[in-house]
Amino acid sequence: MEPLTRLIINTRLKSKIDCDEYVKKLAVDIIAHYALGNSENGQVVQETINALKSMMSVNDVMAFSALCEKDKIESLSGIREIVCGMRAFNKDAGHCGEGIVDLEKTVRSGYKTTKLQLCTSLKEITDRTELLMAPLGKLASFDMLSSLIENNNIIKSITLNRQCERFLYDLLNTLADHQKHIDRCLKNFRSQLNRIHEIVKFRTAIPITSIFPKFIELAKLWEQLQHQTYILSEINTVNEQLMLLAHNHSYSSCVRDLQALTTSPNYGVNGDVNGDKSSYGAGQKVGQPKIMNGSNNEQIKIVPYELNLKIEYEAFCAWTLSLASGGGLLLPADLTNGLVQFKNQYYAFSTVAAADCFIQNPETCVANINETICRNPELALFFDMYDLLEQNGIKPNQNTYNYDQNTMDRLEQCSVGIQTDVHPVPFAKDKNYAWNVWDMRREAIKLANLQNYQTKSTQTSCQSSFGTQTDR
């Protein structure tokens, strides 16, 4: 609960003299809660106070302050909604409304601006990805991948841009779904305003039982529109963070490394490795597969691509993902080559040669992909494979293949108790220590008084002595 709200809840008025200050606090609380303007603007505060006084008399304010905490919180919520509805209606009617933004216009323009920003960012990321992937489409063979990505920066840059591209597509889909909520909220908000206009039209007095519920409903719609602006703002913030992350990576150096390939004698325009292009259309069925099944494994089948088939690894080439030197290169697959079905799962490949290599030993390839994903947790998020890896006993960012299974079997577990010293530091306490300055002063006075005494001793016949102290 905000400090001002807590102050309103805890305050109990003792006299009517304090009502004006209390109403002003209520007005500032309502302005801050519903963003009805700047609370430091005197005219904004005065319009809110006028709305409050039109629904609450001095006696009503006194009765409100005398309520218990639970009832006061509930009543405060209703007061806020009614005042918010009043001010939103007055703004639309043109009577007043100082400091209140045109929320309908803000939401509409915010949606268009957000969509434009996302499309601009997506185009920039797509161009960057195509520039990184273009040289790979002209490689003579997969053997050149080792020299190409030996520093691993190129793969990291490609993966990062692929992630940003995926997130931007998700944001665009979220924004498209969000548009339905925006249109519905705008329509309901305008309809509610029109209904209130019809009620107050040509009338000087209106029963509160007929108008206050309308104001409450209008305030709820106003709050929903504010939520829409907040969501649009958050989408823009995520977009800015994604682009900042993409620009911080060593993109320029990766482009220079890829451009250096053009000087290689093995680099040509008739390469066999597929670049960043898609070879299928939405809703189309690819014809006869080009991949030939050269294995005797009955679990392997060659099937044509169909739209309803779920392709593993988001239709990226499974063979380049499994390469030890590739380190998780996200190379798009050419679906016109067909798909390899292995254990009721479908795999796509960038070339026919890559599919042939996979067919020779599919289990090893899948295990290598899982190992690659373990070393690169960003791939586990990209492929949404956290659940699958946990089922296989593999945790992201933990290379479980470094441990020998025989060594793991020999490990034993036992319960161990540890006792610590009660006083690891030797106990030391000064009994004469005094922290109170008055004790020190009393001790000083006592020592000073001893200087004014003299000691006398007396010998008795019983061979005993005693001493006395007297003033000088």
C-alpha positions in Angstrom: 0.0 0.0 0.0 1.3 3.5 -0.9 2.3 5.8 2.0 -0.4 8.3 1.1 -3.1 5.6 1.0 -1.9 4.2 4.3 -2.0 7.8 5.8 -5.6 8.1 4.5 -6.6 4.8 6.0 -5.0 5.5 9.4 -6.3 9.0 9.8 -9.4 9.6 11.9 -10.8 13.2 11.8 -11.6 14.8 15.1 -13.3 17.9 13.8 -14.7 19.3 10.6 -11.9 21.8 10.4 -9.5 19.1 9.1 -11.9 18.0 6.3 -10.4 20.2 3.6 -6.9 18.9 4.1 -8.2 15.3 4.2 -10.2 15.7 1.0 -7.1 17.1 -0.7 -5.2 14.0 0.3 -8.0 11.9 -1.1 -7.8 13.9 -4.4 -4.0 13.4 -4.7 -4.4 9.7 -4.0 -7.1 9.3 -6.8 -4.9 11.3 -9.3 -1.9 9.1 -8.6 -3.9 5.9 -8.7 -5.6 6.5 -12.1 -3.0 8.8 -13.7 -5.5 11.6 -14.0 -2.8 14.3 -14.4 0.0 15.9 -12.4 -0.7 16.0 -8.7 1.5 19.1 -8.4 -0.8 21.0 -10.8 -3.2 23.1 -8.7 -6.0 23.0 -11.3 -5.8 19.2 -11.6 -6.1 18.8 -7.9 -9.0 21.4 -7.7 -11.0 19.6 -10.4 -10.6 16.3 -8.5 -11.6 18.0 -5.2 -14.7 19.4 -6.9 -15.6 15.9 -8.1 -15.2 14.6 -4.6 -17.3 17.3 -3.0 -20.1 16.7 -5.5 -20.5 13.1 -4.2 -19.4 13.5 -0.6 -20.6 16.1 2.0 -18.5 17.1 5.0 -20.5 14.6 7.1 -19.8 11.9 4.6 -16.1 12.6 4.9 -16.3 12.5 8.7 -18.2 9.2 8.5 -15.6 7.8 6.0 -12.7 8.6 8.3 -14.4 6.9 11.2 -14.7 3.5 9.4 -12.6 0.5 10.4 -9.6 -0.3 8.2 -11.3 -3.0 6.1 -14.4 -1.0 5.4 -12.4 2.1 4.7 -10.3 0.3 2.0 -13.4 -1.0 0.4 -15.1 2.4 0.4 -11.9 4.1 -0.9 -11.9 1.8 -3.9 -15.5 2.9 -4.8 -14.7 6.6 -4.3 -11.7 6.3 -6.6 -13.8 4.7 -9.3 -16.6 7.2 -9.2 -14.3 10.2 -9.2 -12.2 8.7 -12.1 -15.4 8.1 -14.1 -16.5 11.7 -13.5 -13.3 13.2 -14.6 -13.0 11.0 -17.7 -16.6 11.9 -18.7 -15.9 15.6 -18.1 -12.9 15.4 -20.3 -14.9 13.8 -23.1 -17.7 16.4 -22.7 -15.3 19.3 -22.9 -16.3 20.8 -19.6 -12.9 20.3 -17.8 -10.3 17.6 -17.7 -7.0 19.5 -17.0 -4.0 17.2 -17.3 -5.9 14.1 -18.5 -4.4 12.6 -21.7 -6.5 11.4 -24.6 -6.2 7.8 -23.7 -8.0 6.5 -26.8 -5.6 8.4 -29.1 -2.6 7.3 -27.1 -3.5 3.6 -27.3 -4.1 3.7 -31.0 -0.9 5.6 -31.8 1.0 3.5 -29.4 -0.1 0.3 -31.1 0.9 1.6 -34.6 4.3 2.8 -33.3 5.0 -0.4 -31.5 4.2 -2.5 -34.6 6.3 -0.3 -36.8 9.3 -0.5 -34.3 9.0 -4.3 -34.2 8.8 -4.6 -38.0 11.9 -2.3 -38.3 13.8 -4.3 -35.8 12.8 -7.6 -37.4 14.0 -6.4 -40.8 17.3 -5.3 -39.4 17.9 -8.6 -37.6 16.8 -10.6 -40.8 19.2 -8.6 -42.9 22.0 -9.3 -40.4 21.2 -13.0 -40.4 21.1 -13.2 -44.2 24.4 -11.5 -44.4 25.9 -14.0 -42.0 24.4 -17.0 -43.7 25.0 -15.9 -47.3 28.6 -17.2 -47.5 27.6 -20.5 -46.0 25.3 -21.1 -49.0 28.4 -21.0 -51.3 30.6 -23.4 -49.5 31.9 -26.3 -51.6 31.4 -28.8 -48.7 30.9 -29.2 -45.0 34.7 -29.7 -44.6 35.1 -25.9 -44.8 33.0 -25.4 -41.7 35.8 -26.3 -39.4 38.1 -23.5 -40.6 35.2 -21.1 -40.9 34.1 -21.4 -37.3 37.2 -22.3 -35.4 36.9 -19.2 -33.2 33.2 -19.9 -32.5 32.3 -16.2 -32.7 30.4 -16.7 -36.0 28.2 -19.5 -34.5 27.5 -17.4 -31.4 26.6 -14.4 -33.6 24.3 -16.5 -35.8 22.6 -18.1 -32.8 22.1 -14.7 -31.1 20.5 -13.2 -34.3 18.3 -16.3 -34.7 17.2 -15.9 -31.1 16.4 -12.2 -31.6 14.6 -13.1 -34.8 12.5 -15.7 -32.9 11.7 -13.3 -30.1 10.7 -10.6 -32.4 8.3 -12.9 -34.2 6.8 -13.9 -30.9 6.4 -10.2 -30.0 4.6 -9.6 -33.3 2.3 -12.5 -32.6 1.7 -11.2 -29.1 1.0 -7.8 -30.5 -1.5 -9.2 -33.0 -3.4 -11.0 -30.3 -3.2 -7.9 -28.2 -4.8 -5.8 -30.9 -8.1 -7.7 -30.3 -8.1 -6.6 -26.7 -7.3 -3.0 -27.6 -10.2 -2.8 -30.1 -12.6 -4.3 -27.6 -11.5 -2.0 -24.8 -11.7 1.1 -27.1 -15.2 0.1 -28.3 -16.5 -0.6 -24.8 -15.0 2.7 -23.5 -16.6 4.8 -26.2 -20.0 3.0 -25.8 -20.0 3.6 -22.1 -19.2 7.3 -22.7 -22.1 7.5 -25.1 -24.5 5.9 -22.6 -23.5 8.4 -19.9 -24.1 11.3 -22.4 -27.6 10.0 -23.1 -28.3 9.9 -19.4 -27.2 13.4 -18.5 -28.5 15.0 -21.7 -30.7 18.0 -21.0 -30.9 17.1 -17.3 -30.0 19.2 -14.3 -30.4 16.5 -11.6 -29.7 12.8 -11.9 -30.2 10.1 -9.2 -26.9 8.8 -8.0 -28.3 5.2 -8.2 -28.5 5.6 -12.0 -25.3 7.5 -12.7 -22.7 6.3 -10.2 -22.7 2.7 -11.5 -22.0 4.1 -15.0 -19.1 6.1 -13.6 -17.7 3.0 -11.9 -17.9 1.0 -15.1 -16.3 3.8 -17.0 -13.4 3.9 -14.5 -12.8 0.2 -14.9 -12.6 0.6 -18.7 -10.3 3.5 -18.2 -8.0 1.3 -16.1 -8.1 -1.4 -18.8 -6.9 1.1 -21.4 -4.1 2.1 -19.1 -3.1 -1.5 -18.9 -3.0 -1.7 -22.7 -0.6 1.3 -22.7 1.6 -0.5 -20.1 1.7 -3.7 -22.2 2.7 -1.7 -25.3 5.4 0.0 -23.3 6.8 -3.3 -22.1 6.8 -4.7 -25.6 8.8 -1.7 -26.7 11.2 -2.1 -23.8 11.8 -5.8 -24.7 12.4 -4.8 -28.3 15.0 -2.2 -27.3 16.8 -4.6 -25.0 16.9 -7.2 -27.8 18.4 -4.8 -30.3 20.9 -3.6 -27.7 21.9 -7.2 -27.0 22.3 -7.9 -30.8 24.4 -4.8 -31.3 26.7 -5.5 -28.4 27.9 -8.8 -29.9 31.0 -8.9 -32.2 28.9 -8.7 -35.3 31.4 -6.7 -37.4 34.3 -9.0 -36.8 32.1 -12.0 -37.8 31.2 -10.3 -41.0 34.8 -9.7 -41.8 35.7 -13.3 -41.1 32.9 -14.5 -43.4 34.0 -12.1 -46.1 37.5 -13.5 -46.0 36.0 -16.7 -47.4 35.6 -15.1 -50.8 39.4 -15.2 -51.2 39.4 -19.0 -50.6 40.0 -21.1 -53.8 37.4 -23.6 -52.5 34.7 -20.9 -52.3 32.4 -20.8 -55.3 29.0 -19.8 -56.4 27.9 -23.4 -57.1 28.2 -24.6 -53.6 26.2 -27.5 -52.1 25.5 -26.1 -48.7 22.1 -24.4 -48.3 22.1 -20.7 -47.3 19.5 -18.8 -45.3 16.5 -19.5 -47.5 13.4 -21.5 -47.3 12.5 -23.9 -50.0 8.9 -24.4 -49.3 5.7 -22.4 -49.2 2.9 -22.3 -46.7 0.4 -25.0 -47.2 2.4 -26.6 -50.0 3.3 -30.3 -50.2 6.8 -31.1 -51.5 7.0 -33.8 -54.3 9.2 -36.8 -54.4 12.0 -36.7 -51.8 15.6 -36.4 -53.1 17.0 -38.3 -50.1 17.7 -42.0 -50.6 17.6 -44.5 -47.8 20.9 -46.2 -47.9 20.6 -47.9 -44.5 19.1 -51.3 -43.4 17.7 -49.8 -40.3 14.0 -50.4 -40.3 13.4 -47.4 -38.0 14.5 -45.1 -40.7 12.1 -43.9 -43.4 12.2 -41.2 -46.0 9.0 -39.1 -46.3 8.1 -35.9 -48.2 7.4 -32.8 -46.3 3.9 -32.0 -45.3 2.6 -28.9 -43.4 1.1 -30.9 -40.5 4.5 -32.7 -39.7 6.4 -31.5 -36.7 10.1 -31.2 -37.6 12.7 -31.5 -34.9 15.0 -28.6 -34.1 12.7 -26.1 -35.8 13.5 -27.3 -39.3 17.2 -26.5 -39.0 19.8 -29.0 -40.4 20.2 -31.8 -37.8 23.6 -32.8 -39.3 25.3 -29.4 -38.8 23.9 -29.3 -35.3 25.6 -32.7 -34.5 29.0 -31.7 -35.9 31.6 -31.4 -33.2 33.3 -28.6 -35.1 29.9 -27.0 -35.9 29.1 -26.4 -32.2 25.4 -25.9 -32.9 25.3 -24.1 -36.2 21.8 -23.1 -37.0 21.7 -23.8 -40.8 18.2 -23.8 -42.4 17.1 -27.1 -43.9 16.0 -27.5 -47.5 12.6 -29.3 -47.2 12.4 -30.1 -50.9 15.0 -32.8 -50.2 12.4 -34.6 -48.0 12.5 -35.7 -44.3 14.1 -38.5 -42.5 11.8 -40.3 -40.1 13.6 -41.9 -37.2 11.7 -43.3 -34.1 8.6 -41.4 -35.1 10.5 -38.1 -35.2 11.2 -36.1 -38.4 14.5 -34.5 -39.2 15.3 -32.1 -42.0 18.7 -31.4 -43.7 20.3 -28.7 -45.7 21.6 -31.1 -48.3 21.2 -34.7 -49.5 24.8 -35.4 -48.4 24.0 -34.2 -44.9 21.0 -36.5 -44.7 23.1 -39.5 -45.9 25.6 -38.8 -43.1 22.8 -38.8 -40.6 21.2 -42.0 -41.9 24.5 -43.9 -41.4 24.4 -43.3 -37.6 21.3 -41.5 -36.5 21.6 -42.3 -32.8 25.1 -40.9 -32.5 24.0 -37.7 -34.3 21.0 -37.2 -31.9 23.3 -37.8 -28.9 25.8 -35.3 -30.3 23.0 -32.7 -30.7 22.0 -33.2 -27.1 25.6 -32.8 -26.0 25.9 -29.6 -28.0 22.7 -28.2 -26.5 24.0 -29.1 -23.0 27.1 -27.0 -23.7 25.0 -24.2 -25.1 22.0 -23.5 -22.9 20.8 -20.8 -25.3 20.0 -23.6 -27.7 17.9 -25.4 -25.1 15.7 -22.3 -24.8 15.7 -21.8 -28.6 14.5 -25.3 -29.3 12.4 -25.5 -26.1 14.0 -28.8 -25.0 14.3 -28.4 -21.3 11.7 -31.0 -20.5 13.2 -33.5 -23.1 16.7 -33.1 -21.7 15.5 -33.6 -18.1 13.8 -36.8 -19.2 17.1 -38.1 -20.7 19.0 -37.2 -17.5 20.8 -34.2 -19.2 20.8 -30.8 -17.6 21.6 -27.7 -19.7 25.0 -26.1 -19.1 26.3 -29.3 -17.5 28.4 -31.5 -19.6 27.5 -34.9 -18.2 29.6 -36.7 -20.9 32.8 -35.8 -19.1 32.1 -38.4 -16.4 32.7 -42.1 -16.9 29.6 -44.2 -16.1 31.7 -46.8 -14.2 33.1 -44.0 -12.1 29.7 -42.7 -11.3 28.5 -46.2 -10.3 31.4 -46.5 -7.7 30.4 -43.3 -6.0 29.0 -43.8 -2.5 26.9 -41.6 -0.3 26.8 -41.4 3.5 25.5 -39.1 6.2 28.2 -37.0 7.9 27.8 -34.9 11.1 30.0 -31.9 11.8 30.4 -30.4 15.3 31.7 -26.9 15.6 33.3 -25.3 18.7 30.9 -23.6 21.0 33.3 -20.7 21.6 35.8 -20.7 18.7 37.2 -17.4 20.1 38.6 -17.5 23.7 36.2 -16.0 26.2 37.5 -12.6 27.5 35.4 -10.3 29.7 36.6 -7.3 31.6 34.6 -7.2 34.9 35.7 -3.7 35.6 34.5 -2.4 32.2 31.8 0.3 32.5 29.9 1.7 29.5 27.8 4.2 31.5 29.5 7.6 31.7 27.7 8.3 35.0 29.2 5.2 36.6 32.6 6.6 35.6 31.8 9.9 37.1 30.7 8.4 40.4 34.0 6.4 40.5 36.0 9.5 39.8 34.2 11.4 42.6 34.8 8.5 45.0 38.6 8.5 44.2 38.7 12.3 44.6 37.0 12.1 48.0 39.7 9.7 49.3 42.2 12.5 49.1 40.3 14.3 51.9 40.6 11.3 54.4 43.5 10.2 56.7 43.9 6.8 58.2 44.7 6.2 61.9 45.5 2.9 63.6 45.2 1.9 67.3 46.9 -1.0 69.1 44.9 -2.8 71.8 45.9 -5.1 74.6 44.6 -8.1 72.7 47.2 -7.6 70.1 44.7 -6.6 67.5 44.4 -3.4 65.5 41.8 -1.6 63.6 41.9 1.5 61.4 39.6 4.4 60.9 39.3 7.1 58.3 38.4 10.6 59.3 38.3 13.9 57.6 41.3 16.0 58.0 
